[in-house]
Amino acid sequence: MKKILTIATLVVLVTLVACNAQKSSTSTTTIKTETKPNGQKKNILFFAIDDLKPLLSNYGASQMHTPNFDRLAKMGMTFTNAHVQYAVCGPSRASVMTGANPDRTKVWDLHTDFRTSSDLISMPEYLISQGYATTAVGKIYHKGSSAPGHDGKSWSMPHQLPNNFDPAAGEAAFSYYQNPETKRQMAALEAEAKAKGITKNGKIRAYVFKHLKPSTESADVSDTAYQDGLYTETAFKQLDDLEKSGKPWFLGVGYQKPHLPFVAPKKYWDLYDRDKIELAQFQELSEGTPKFAFHSFGELRAFSDIDNKLRQGDVLPEAKQRELIHGYMACISYIDAQIGKLLDELERRNILDDTIIVLWGDHGWHLGDHTEWCKHSNFEQATRIPFMFAGPGVEKNQKSHHPVNLVDLFPTVFELANVPQSSQTDGKSLVPLLDNDPATTVTMDYAYHQYARGKRMGYSVRTDKYRYTEWHDNEYRSYKTYKEENIVGREFYDYENDPLETKNWVDDSKYKAIVADLKSKLKSHLAQ
């Protein structure tokens, strides 16, 4: 039976020296770790999947074709009540990669880099100090960071973003599109932009996308005609280099689908009948919920085939809903195939028994519920993610409904891999839940997350049955003094009796004691 790690009596100082390629000087960060555990260090295969909600067969979505998610589930643990700390890419990824909550990374948007907003180090950067070889392909951080090379400090071998698209299809237009007619029209718009004196790549891209930017594409091409297929092929080559290093290794594979635009090879679209696709059951604003808790899905409206006049509470036409959901499902099946290829490769190399596998989504995705699309909220469909572990130390074919946080990944992976724990993390090791022993547990009985609306920050706690949210005004953050007068809205949802969040029950007398208990939990969390 696994035990929860306790604070060791002996604390060692590990000095991590990372070369900053942008400066001539050398920066040094000192971090504390617990006593080094016994046991051989394990490899770490780290699947990061953009915009992936638990719309997967192993999560009960019977209409989905995701056999390799099922395969991974049988190899280990599936957490069914896992939540991100902030439901948008930048803050979520900064949080998981540092093991720190957003109010500590100070990343609450898509532009801030944790390297400039905090003195935190990254998970793979720490692993380098523990004797690991580290590298990655695809999207691990949001647009990289101020350190070159997609946060170059994280990698002992260069991070890769390949663009060697299948020659049969040619280069994808703006790295997205392979439909020949779309590519032809985009090339014409690009020439038109240049004729108007527009020369910078970013402005040319903006000009083209202003006129043509499809939200979906089904092209009859190979997997390597799109980016994520290239990432898989690159990961094979990186495994060669990592294995040759003779060190334990960390390989990050960051898949970009099912992020918009929903583009995937036609064979994955063909797995689904659009007419039979299930639409969101509840397409209204929740009763009694503050209007600022919702948004008007601007990320989706930026696409040229979406009506940009739609606003909060407006419902997309059914045909477009079906097309978007179809595309989202096709992209998930495309990623499922890539995961299968990498699992096959680990089996072929006979290294599965020496490798910890972790898979996570950086947030969920609204597919029309509450009239919402995209992420950017504190609702269940935005915060809940797939979260899976497999490998040595993880009992096979398990599910846990215990509420857990994505920030828990950091200490869990370290314990499983026999790496000394870093004192940096705000998360808790989930290893006590991975051994299939009902006598073991973790002490925290809730997950937590937050999301901002202007100067308001909504903080939530999510238990096995309920979610409670407080919206604090005046740019409040958890490192400031908690003031009741800052609270401008509250939400409470009962997932046993109202799983679709149709009503905010926060003022209902029958929930008074439960709301008070959850408020106490939230205040305790914010005080930490």
Secondary structure as the mmCIF struct_conf table of DSSP 4:
data_model
#
loop_
_struct_conf.conf_type_id
_struct_conf.id
_struct_conf.beg_label_comp_id
_struct_conf.beg_label_asym_id
_struct_conf.beg_label_seq_id
_struct_conf.end_label_comp_id
_struct_conf.end_label_asym_id
_struct_conf.end_label_seq_id
BEND BEND1 THR A 9 LEU A 10
STRN STRN1 VAL A 12 CYS A 19
TURN_TY1_P TURN_TY1_P1 ALA A 21 GLN A 22
BEND BEND2 LYS A 23 SER A 25
STRN STRN2 THR A 26 THR A 33
HELX_LH_PP_P HELX_LH_PP_P1 GLU A 34 PRO A 37
BEND BEND3 ASN A 38 GLY A 39
HELX_LH_PP_P HELX_LH_PP_P2 GLN A 40 LYS A 42
STRN STRN3 ASN A 43 ILE A 49
TURN_TY1_P TURN_TY1_P2 ASP A 50 ASP A 51
BEND BEND4 PRO A 54 PRO A 54
BEND BEND5 LEU A 56 LEU A 56
HELX_RH_3T_P HELX_RH_3T_P1 SER A 57 TYR A 59
TURN_TY1_P TURN_TY1_P3 GLY A 60 GLY A 60
TURN_TY1_P TURN_TY1_P4 SER A 62 GLN A 63
HELX_RH_AL_P HELX_RH_AL_P1 PRO A 67 MET A 75
STRN STRN4 GLY A 76 HIS A 83
BEND BEND6 GLN A 85 GLN A 85
STRN STRN5 TYR A 86 TYR A 86
BEND BEND7 ALA A 87 VAL A 88
HELX_RH_AL_P HELX_RH_AL_P2 CYS A 89 THR A 98
TURN_TY1_P TURN_TY1_P5 GLY A 99 GLY A 99
HELX_RH_AL_P HELX_RH_AL_P3 PRO A 102 THR A 105
TURN_TY1_P TURN_TY1_P6 LYS A 106 LYS A 106
BEND BEND8 ASP A 109 HIS A 111
HELX_RH_AL_P HELX_RH_AL_P4 PHE A 114 SER A 117
HELX_RH_AL_P HELX_RH_AL_P5 MET A 123 SER A 129
TURN_TY1_P TURN_TY1_P7 GLN A 130 GLY A 131
STRN STRN6 ALA A 133 GLY A 138
BEND BEND9 ILE A 140 LYS A 143
BEND BEND10 SER A 146 ALA A 147
HELX_RH_AL_P HELX_RH_AL_P6 PRO A 148 ASP A 151
HELX_RH_3T_P HELX_RH_3T_P2 GLY A 152 SER A 154
BEND BEND11 SER A 156 MET A 157
STRN STRN7 GLN A 160 GLN A 160
TURN_TY1_P TURN_TY1_P8 PRO A 167 ALA A 169
BEND BEND12 GLU A 171 GLU A 171
HELX_LH_PP_P HELX_LH_PP_P3 ALA A 172 ALA A 172
STRN STRN8 ALA A 173 ALA A 173
TURN_TY1_P TURN_TY1_P9 PHE A 174 TYR A 176
STRN STRN9 TYR A 177 TYR A 177
HELX_RH_AL_P HELX_RH_AL_P7 PRO A 180 ALA A 195
TURN_TY1_P TURN_TY1_P10 LYS A 196 GLY A 197
BEND BEND13 LYS A 200 LYS A 200
HELX_RH_AL_P HELX_RH_AL_P8 ASN A 201 HIS A 211
BEND BEND14 SER A 215 SER A 215
STRN STRN10 THR A 216 ALA A 219
BEND BEND15 ASP A 220 ASP A 220
HELX_RH_3T_P HELX_RH_3T_P3 ASP A 223 ALA A 225
BEND BEND16 TYR A 226 TYR A 226
HELX_RH_AL_P HELX_RH_AL_P9 GLN A 227 LYS A 244
TURN_TY1_P TURN_TY1_P11 SER A 245 GLY A 246
BEND BEND17 LYS A 247 LYS A 247
STRN STRN11 TRP A 249 TYR A 255
TURN_TY1_P TURN_TY1_P12 LYS A 257 PRO A 258
BEND BEND18 HIS A 259 PRO A 261
STRN STRN12 PHE A 262 PRO A 265
HELX_RH_AL_P HELX_RH_AL_P10 LYS A 266 TRP A 269
TURN_TY1_P TURN_TY1_P13 ASP A 270 LEU A 271
BEND BEND19 TYR A 272 TYR A 272
HELX_RH_3T_P HELX_RH_3T_P4 ARG A 274 LYS A 276
HELX_LH_PP_P HELX_LH_PP_P4 ILE A 277 ALA A 280
BEND BEND20 GLN A 281 GLN A 281
BEND BEND21 GLU A 284 GLU A 284
HELX_LH_PP_P HELX_LH_PP_P5 LEU A 285 SER A 286
STRN STRN13 GLU A 287 GLU A 287
TURN_TY1_P TURN_TY1_P14 GLY A 288 GLY A 288
HELX_RH_3T_P HELX_RH_3T_P5 LYS A 291 ALA A 293
HELX_RH_AL_P HELX_RH_AL_P11 GLY A 298 ARG A 301
TURN_TY1_P TURN_TY1_P15 ALA A 302 ALA A 302
BEND BEND22 PHE A 303 PHE A 303
TURN_TY1_P TURN_TY1_P16 SER A 304 ASP A 305
BEND BEND23 ILE A 306 ILE A 306
TURN_TY1_P TURN_TY1_P17 ASN A 308 LYS A 309
TURN_TY1_P TURN_TY1_P18 GLN A 312 GLY A 313
HELX_RH_AL_P HELX_RH_AL_P12 GLU A 318 ARG A 348
TURN_TY1_P TURN_TY1_P19 ARG A 349 ASN A 350
HELX_RH_3T_P HELX_RH_3T_P6 LEU A 352 ASP A 354
STRN STRN14 THR A 355 GLY A 361
BEND BEND24 ASP A 362 ASP A 362
STRN STRN15 HIS A 366 LEU A 367
BEND BEND25 GLY A 368 GLY A 368
HELX_RH_3T_P HELX_RH_3T_P7 ASP A 369 THR A 371
STRN STRN16 TRP A 373 CYS A 374
BEND BEND26 LYS A 375 LYS A 375
BEND BEND27 SER A 377 PHE A 379
HELX_RH_AL_P HELX_RH_AL_P13 GLU A 380 THR A 383
STRN STRN17 ARG A 384 ALA A 390
BEND BEND28 GLY A 391 GLY A 391
TURN_TY1_P TURN_TY1_P20 PRO A 392 GLY A 393
BEND BEND29 VAL A 394 VAL A 394
BEND BEND30 LYS A 396 ASN A 397
STRN STRN18 GLN A 398 SER A 400
BEND BEND31 HIS A 402 HIS A 402
STRN STRN19 VAL A 404 ASN A 405
HELX_RH_3T_P HELX_RH_3T_P8 LEU A 406 ASP A 408
HELX_RH_AL_P HELX_RH_AL_P14 LEU A 409 LEU A 416
TURN_TY1_P TURN_TY1_P21 ALA A 417 ASN A 418
HELX_LH_PP_P HELX_LH_PP_P6 PRO A 420 GLN A 421
STRN STRN20 SER A 422 SER A 422
TURN_TY1_P TURN_TY1_P22 SER A 423 GLN A 424
BEND BEND32 GLY A 427 GLY A 427
HELX_RH_3T_P HELX_RH_3T_P9 VAL A 431 LEU A 433
BEND BEND33 LEU A 434 ASP A 435
TURN_TY1_P TURN_TY1_P23 PRO A 438 ALA A 439
BEND BEND34 THR A 443 THR A 443
STRN STRN21 ALA A 447 ARG A 453
TURN_TY1_P TURN_TY1_P24 GLY A 454 LYS A 455
STRN STRN22 ARG A 456 ARG A 462
BEND BEND35 ASP A 464 LYS A 465
STRN STRN23 TYR A 466 HIS A 472
TURN_TY1_P TURN_TY1_P25 ASN A 474 GLU A 475
TURN_TY1_P TURN_TY1_P26 SER A 478 TYR A 479
BEND BEND36 LYS A 480 LYS A 480
HELX_LH_PP_P HELX_LH_PP_P7 THR A 481 TYR A 482
HELX_RH_3T_P HELX_RH_3T_P10 GLU A 484 ASN A 486
STRN STRN24 ILE A 487 ASP A 494
TURN_TY1_P TURN_TY1_P27 TYR A 495 ASN A 497
TURN_TY1_P TURN_TY1_P28 PRO A 499 LEU A 500
STRN STRN25 LYS A 503 LYS A 503
TURN_TY1_P TURN_TY1_P29 VAL A 506 ASP A 507
HELX_RH_3T_P HELX_RH_3T_P11 SER A 509 TYR A 511
HELX_RH_AL_P HELX_RH_AL_P15 LYS A 512 ALA A 527
#
